[in-house]
Amino acid sequence: MGVITTGSERVSAVAPARLYKAIVLDFSNVFPKAIPNVESVEIIEGDGGPGSIKKFSLTDGLGSVKHKVDMVDPENYVYHYTIIEGKALLDQLEKISYEYKSMASPDGGSIIKCTTKYYTKGDAQLPDEFLKAIKEISDRSTKAVEDYLLANPDYN
């Protein structure tokens, strides 16, 4: 098994606590409202903490994706999870792990840092186009949640 690691950083107008709550703690309510291709999100195993399994049901015949929660740290706005099942894994991947950390920015928003680790089967190689597409999907999802929060200022 090989491991390919990528990283990214983005700035958000949403404060870290609010963004973290929406993405990590209130995901089953927020994601279907904010992200167009997410039909529902449910915990199918566990209580939402480490070891829990979340199932994201997608629209347009995309099936579902299962995430395993690896770490939840609401005090430091850190969240780690691993995609363990779904079309994103293709035939070349065993899993994809994400490590998110959100920090306060000077303007009251957030700086979000993400490290993504792709665990390949055998010596499989991943095309740059695939890595770019996965990053864009992740960025679009985060942006959609940000837009939802900005459009709904009463959401706490």
Backbone as CSV, one residue per row, in Angstrom:
resi,resn,N_x,N_y,N_z,CA_x,CA_y,CA_z,C_x,C_y,C_z
1,MET,0.850,-1.177,0.000,0.000,0.000,0.000,0.893,1.236,0.000
2,GLY,0.522,2.184,-0.847,1.210,3.462,-0.872,0.339,4.534,-0.256
3,VAL,0.969,5.641,0.118,0.235,6.766,0.672,0.645,8.019,-0.083
4,ILE,-0.354,8.729,-0.592,-0.134,9.995,-1.270,-0.771,11.063,-0.391
5,THR,0.007,12.082,-0.027,-0.476,13.131,0.868,-0.537,14.465,0.133
6,THR,-1.665,15.151,0.288,-1.814,16.494,-0.265,-2.296,17.416,0.853
7,GLY,-2.119,18.694,0.657,-2.567,19.655,1.653,-3.159,20.883,1.001
8,SER,-3.997,21.565,1.751,-4.579,22.806,1.250,-4.897,23.719,2.424
9,GLU,-5.076,24.970,2.090,-5.455,25.971,3.086,-6.416,26.933,2.417
10,ARG,-7.459,27.294,3.133,-8.401,28.266,2.592,-8.892,29.168,3.699
11,VAL,-9.403,30.312,3.293,-9.910,31.309,4.229,-11.435,31.315,4.130
12,SER,-12.073,31.430,5.275,-13.533,31.475,5.335,-13.970,32.709,6.108
13,ALA,-15.095,33.259,5.726,-15.658,34.410,6.444,-16.393,33.982,7.713
14,VAL,-16.560,32.673,7.911,-17.308,32.138,9.051,-16.341,31.831,10.197
15,ALA,-16.728,32.205,11.413,-15.906,31.950,12.602,-15.708,30.444,12.806
16,PRO,-14.567,30.039,13.356,-14.263,28.615,13.501,-15.296,27.821,14.300
17,ALA,-15.778,28.362,15.401,-16.736,27.622,16.231,-18.027,27.339,15.464
18,ARG,-18.504,28.302,14.745,-19.754,28.160,13.983,-19.582,27.172,12.828
19,LEU,-18.470,27.291,12.127,-18.181,26.385,11.015,-18.014,24.956,11.519
20,TYR,-17.282,24.778,12.603,-17.051,23.455,13.176,-18.370,22.813,13.604
21,LYS,-19.207,23.597,14.267,-20.501,23.071,14.707,-21.300,22.557,13.513
22,ALA,-21.343,23.337,12.443,-22.137,22.955,11.271,-21.575,21.722,10.573
23,ILE,-20.258,21.655,10.427,-19.638,20.568,9.664,-19.508,19.287,10.485
24,VAL,-19.218,19.419,11.770,-18.914,18.240,12.579,-20.059,17.832,13.498
25,LEU,-20.639,18.780,14.199,-21.614,18.443,15.232,-23.059,18.413,14.745
26,ASP,-23.390,19.216,13.738,-24.773,19.305,13.255,-24.862,18.931,11.775
27,PHE,-23.957,18.075,11.333,-23.835,17.692,9.924,-25.122,17.133,9.339
28,SER,-25.855,16.317,10.109,-27.046,15.656,9.553,-28.149,16.661,9.238
29,ASN,-28.141,17.784,9.906,-29.112,18.836,9.650,-28.616,19.789,8.552
30,VAL,-27.353,20.169,8.600,-26.816,21.203,7.714,-26.489,20.687,6.312
31,PHE,-25.824,19.549,6.203,-25.363,19.083,4.888,-26.482,18.936,3.858
32,PRO,-27.613,18.291,4.186,-28.671,18.186,3.172,-29.245,19.538,2.743
33,LYS,-29.177,20.532,3.600,-29.670,21.867,3.257,-28.640,22.651,2.459
34,ALA,-27.362,22.420,2.736,-26.305,23.241,2.158,-25.672,22.660,0.902
35,ILE,-25.577,21.352,0.818,-24.842,20.720,-0.285,-25.846,20.041,-1.213
36,PRO,-25.964,20.526,-2.444,-27.015,20.069,-3.347,-27.096,18.556,-3.577
37,ASN,-25.989,17.845,-3.644,-26.083,16.418,-3.957,-26.123,15.524,-2.716
38,VAL,-26.244,16.116,-1.517,-26.387,15.321,-0.293,-27.870,15.246,0.060
39,GLU,-28.402,14.042,-0.014,-29.813,13.819,0.300,-30.027,13.704,1.805
40,SER,-29.151,12.944,2.477,-29.244,12.785,3.928,-27.899,12.322,4.474
41,VAL,-27.735,12.550,5.780,-26.545,12.080,6.492,-27.030,11.493,7.803
42,GLU,-26.549,10.308,8.111,-26.964,9.683,9.359,-25.800,8.921,9.984
43,ILE,-25.845,8.825,11.292,-24.878,7.988,12.000,-25.450,6.583,11.993
44,ILE,-24.712,5.637,11.411,-25.215,4.260,11.360,-24.539,3.364,12.389
45,GLU,-23.501,3.898,13.019,-22.815,3.160,14.074,-22.148,4.166,14.999
46,GLY,-22.323,4.020,16.305,-21.680,4.907,17.266,-22.532,6.108,17.623
47,ASP,-21.883,7.063,18.293,-22.575,8.246,18.806,-22.096,9.546,18.167
48,GLY,-21.314,9.441,17.096,-20.771,10.621,16.428,-19.325,10.877,16.780
49,GLY,-18.841,10.233,17.840,-17.454,10.386,18.255,-16.543,9.415,17.514
50,PRO,-15.280,9.346,17.924,-14.327,8.443,17.268,-14.848,7.011,17.170
51,GLY,-14.658,6.423,15.999,-15.126,5.069,15.731,-16.510,5.021,15.100
52,SER,-17.240,6.126,15.148,-18.584,6.170,14.555,-18.494,6.110,13.035
53,ILE,-19.562,5.597,12.431,-19.666,5.532,10.977,-20.841,6.416,10.551
54,LYS,-20.568,7.337,9.610,-21.600,8.209,9.053,-21.851,7.791,7.610
55,LYS,-23.115,7.740,7.247,-23.491,7.406,5.873,-24.090,8.645,5.218
56,PHE,-23.459,9.062,4.114,-23.933,10.190,3.322,-24.652,9.611,2.106
57,SER,-25.964,9.784,2.034,-26.730,9.339,0.870,-26.766,10.483,-0.133
58,LEU,-26.383,10.174,-1.367,-26.256,11.197,-2.395,-27.366,11.083,-3.426
59,THR,-27.667,12.184,-4.092,-28.698,12.220,-5.129,-28.099,11.838,-6.473
60,ASP,-28.912,11.866,-7.495,-28.488,11.661,-8.880,-27.797,10.321,-9.121
61,GLY,-28.222,9.290,-8.403,-27.665,7.961,-8.628,-26.217,7.804,-8.201
62,LEU,-25.730,8.708,-7.344,-24.339,8.645,-6.900,-24.130,7.659,-5.753
63,GLY,-25.224,7.085,-5.244,-25.102,6.087,-4.183,-24.875,6.726,-2.826
64,SER,-23.940,6.158,-2.085,-23.645,6.675,-0.757,-22.146,6.592,-0.491
65,VAL,-21.737,7.305,0.533,-20.350,7.312,0.975,-20.372,7.101,2.479
66,LYS,-19.473,6.256,2.967,-19.374,6.045,4.408,-18.060,6.616,4.920
67,HIS,-18.189,7.364,6.017,-17.040,7.969,6.696,-16.900,7.327,8.067
68,LYS,-15.681,7.073,8.459,-15.407,6.659,9.830,-14.781,7.850,10.542
69,VAL,-15.323,8.216,11.690,-14.801,9.327,12.475,-13.548,8.846,13.213
70,ASP,-12.437,9.551,12.991,-11.180,9.182,13.630,-10.891,10.036,14.860
71,MET,-11.243,11.320,14.792,-10.940,12.224,15.907,-11.883,13.424,15.868
72,VAL,-12.367,13.809,17.037,-13.206,14.996,17.183,-12.631,15.801,18.336
73,ASP,-12.227,17.035,18.060,-11.668,17.910,19.086,-12.319,19.290,18.955
74,PRO,-13.512,19.462,19.554,-14.240,20.721,19.404,-13.555,21.920,20.053
75,GLU,-12.706,21.702,21.036,-12.021,22.822,21.684,-10.985,23.457,20.762
76,ASN,-10.364,22.643,19.907,-9.338,23.137,18.979,-9.806,23.134,17.532
77,TYR,-11.081,22.813,17.302,-11.693,22.786,15.966,-10.931,21.851,15.021
78,VAL,-10.665,20.651,15.509,-9.968,19.639,14.721,-10.925,18.479,14.499
79,TYR,-10.901,17.960,13.275,-11.762,16.837,12.906,-11.034,15.963,11.897
80,HIS,-10.925,14.682,12.207,-10.305,13.723,11.296,-11.332,12.640,10.980
81,TYR,-11.429,12.305,9.708,-12.310,11.207,9.311,-11.723,10.511,8.096
82,THR,-12.237,9.307,7.839,-11.741,8.497,6.734,-12.907,7.991,5.905
83,ILE,-12.832,8.197,4.590,-13.809,7.592,3.689,-13.436,6.113,3.576
84,ILE,-14.371,5.259,3.959,-14.095,3.820,3.955,-14.899,3.063,2.902
85,GLU,-15.884,3.750,2.313,-16.718,3.086,1.308,-17.378,4.131,0.422
86,GLY,-17.435,3.865,-0.879,-18.102,4.767,-1.806,-17.351,4.888,-3.111
87,LYS,-17.989,5.530,-4.084,-17.420,5.652,-5.428,-16.113,6.428,-5.469
88,ALA,-15.881,7.310,-4.514,-14.646,8.104,-4.507,-13.407,7.226,-4.385
89,LEU,-13.573,6.034,-3.859,-12.415,5.160,-3.665,-11.947,4.482,-4.954
90,LEU,-12.804,4.435,-5.958,-12.439,3.780,-7.219,-11.887,2.383,-6.936
91,ASP,-11.134,1.838,-7.860,-10.542,0.520,-7.660,-9.133,0.619,-7.082
92,GLN,-8.535,1.812,-7.118,-7.146,1.972,-6.718,-6.956,2.302,-5.233
93,LEU,-8.035,2.651,-4.526,-7.891,3.153,-3.160,-8.523,2.246,-2.119
94,GLU,-7.826,2.107,-1.003,-8.393,1.422,0.153,-9.220,2.387,0.983
95,LYS,-8.695,3.626,1.110,-9.387,4.639,1.904,-8.779,6.005,1.611
96,ILE,-9.513,7.058,2.024,-9.024,8.435,1.948,-9.244,9.052,3.326
97,SER,-8.182,9.572,3.925,-8.286,10.186,5.246,-8.135,11.704,5.144
98,TYR,-8.959,12.410,5.903,-8.945,13.870,5.926,-8.658,14.349,7.344
99,GLU,-7.806,15.344,7.453,-7.505,15.978,8.733,-7.761,17.472,8.566
100,TYR,-8.833,17.959,9.231,-9.206,19.370,9.153,-8.867,20.073,10.462
101,LYS,-8.401,21.290,10.335,-8.200,22.153,11.494,-8.623,23.552,11.082
102,SER,-9.459,24.154,11.897,-9.929,25.510,11.634,-9.388,26.413,12.739
103,MET,-8.838,27.549,12.330,-8.277,28.505,13.282,-8.886,29.877,13.021
104,ALA,-8.943,30.673,14.056,-9.480,32.024,13.905,-8.544,32.863,13.048
105,SER,-9.128,33.642,12.150,-8.352,34.582,11.350,-8.527,35.972,11.968
106,PRO,-7.633,36.898,11.679,-7.705,38.234,12.283,-9.008,38.988,12.004
107,ASP,-9.682,38.652,10.897,-10.908,39.376,10.535,-12.181,38.763,11.119
108,GLY,-12.050,37.762,12.002,-13.214,37.138,12.617,-13.670,35.877,11.924
109,GLY,-13.083,35.554,10.794,-13.409,34.331,10.074,-12.494,33.196,10.492
110,SER,-12.216,32.322,9.542,-11.407,31.135,9.809,-10.336,30.941,8.754
111,ILE,-9.307,30.249,9.166,-8.324,29.684,8.242,-8.461,28.181,8.406
112,ILE,-8.760,27.506,7.318,-8.991,26.062,7.352,-7.820,25.367,6.682
113,LYS,-7.196,24.466,7.421,-6.099,23.670,6.863,-6.577,22.233,6.756
114,CYS,-6.286,21.629,5.613,-6.716,20.253,5.376,-5.544,19.442,4.831
115,THR,-5.331,18.280,5.415,-4.379,17.309,4.889,-5.180,16.097,4.460
116,THR,-4.951,15.655,3.234,-5.653,14.493,2.705,-4.629,13.410,2.406
117,LYS,-4.923,12.197,2.864,-4.042,11.056,2.611,-4.816,9.999,1.845
118,TYR,-4.270,9.635,0.689,-4.865,8.623,-0.175,-4.081,7.327,0.020
119,TYR,-4.747,6.291,0.482,-4.106,4.997,0.708,-4.424,4.096,-0.485
120,THR,-3.411,3.880,-1.315,-3.622,3.125,-2.547,-3.495,1.625,-2.313
121,LYS,-4.131,0.882,-3.188,-3.986,-0.573,-3.198,-2.713,-0.899,-3.975
122,GLY,-1.847,-1.670,-3.357,-0.607,-2.043,-4.034,0.197,-0.811,-4.416
123,ASP,0.698,-0.803,-5.629,1.498,0.318,-6.132,0.700,1.226,-7.057
124,ALA,-0.611,1.250,-6.889,-1.465,2.059,-7.768,-1.044,3.518,-7.722
125,GLN,-1.101,4.161,-8.857,-0.801,5.586,-8.983,-2.108,6.334,-9.212
126,LEU,-2.173,7.544,-8.714,-3.369,8.365,-8.884,-3.042,9.534,-9.804
127,PRO,-3.822,9.701,-10.864,-3.565,10.822,-11.776,-3.795,12.161,-11.078
128,ASP,-3.036,13.155,-11.485,-3.183,14.501,-10.932,-4.609,15.011,-11.096
129,GLU,-5.269,14.633,-12.205,-6.643,15.079,-12.443,-7.571,14.551,-11.352
130,PHE,-7.352,13.312,-10.902,-8.166,12.728,-9.847,-7.961,13.482,-8.537
131,LEU,-6.698,13.733,-8.183,-6.391,14.453,-6.944,-6.997,15.855,-6.965
132,LYS,-6.921,16.503,-8.120,-7.494,17.841,-8.269,-9.021,17.788,-8.131
133,ALA,-9.656,16.787,-8.729,-11.112,16.662,-8.662,-11.590,16.430,-7.228
134,ILE,-10.900,15.577,-6.480,-11.283,15.316,-5.087,-11.126,16.588,-4.251
135,LYS,-10.058,17.338,-4.470,-9.848,18.594,-3.748,-10.969,19.582,-4.069
136,GLU,-11.357,19.660,-5.344,-12.425,20.577,-5.733,-13.756,20.194,-5.089
137,ILE,-14.047,18.901,-5.008,-15.275,18.442,-4.364,-15.273,18.841,-2.890
138,SER,-14.155,18.631,-2.226,-14.031,18.992,-0.819,-14.181,20.501,-0.632
139,ASP,-13.510,21.278,-1.473,-13.602,22.737,-1.389,-15.025,23.225,-1.642
140,ARG,-15.699,22.640,-2.649,-17.084,23.040,-2.960,-18.017,22.725,-1.798
141,SER,-17.802,21.581,-1.149,-18.656,21.202,-0.020,-18.475,22.170,1.144
142,THR,-17.230,22.486,1.456,-16.965,23.437,2.539,-17.543,24.800,2.197
143,LYS,-17.362,25.230,0.973,-17.887,26.523,0.521,-19.418,26.546,0.600
144,ALA,-20.057,25.442,0.246,-21.520,25.372,0.314,-22.004,25.522,1.755
145,VAL,-21.303,24.897,2.707,-21.679,25.045,4.118,-21.442,26.490,4.560
146,GLU,-20.329,27.083,4.161,-20.063,28.488,4.485,-21.181,29.380,3.945
147,ASP,-21.545,29.196,2.687,-22.600,30.001,2.071,-23.915,29.835,2.827
148,TYR,-24.226,28.601,3.229,-25.443,28.343,3.995,-25.418,29.126,5.314
149,LEU,-24.275,29.077,5.995,-24.173,29.773,7.281,-24.264,31.287,7.115
150,LEU,-23.653,31.820,6.073,-23.720,33.261,5.820,-25.139,33.694,5.452
151,ALA,-25.863,32.828,4.757,-27.238,33.144,4.358,-28.229,32.940,5.511
152,ASN,-27.787,32.238,6.557,-28.640,31.942,7.712,-27.946,32.410,8.987
153,PRO,-27.894,33.715,9.196,-27.144,34.247,10.347,-27.705,33.825,11.704
154,ASP,-28.948,33.364,11.750,-29.524,32.928,13.029,-29.092,31.523,13.414
155,TYR,-28.474,30.788,12.480,-27.991,29.453,12.803,-26.823,29.592,13.781
156,ASN,-26.913,28.935,14.915,-25.833,28.974,15.898,-25.241,27.618,16.011
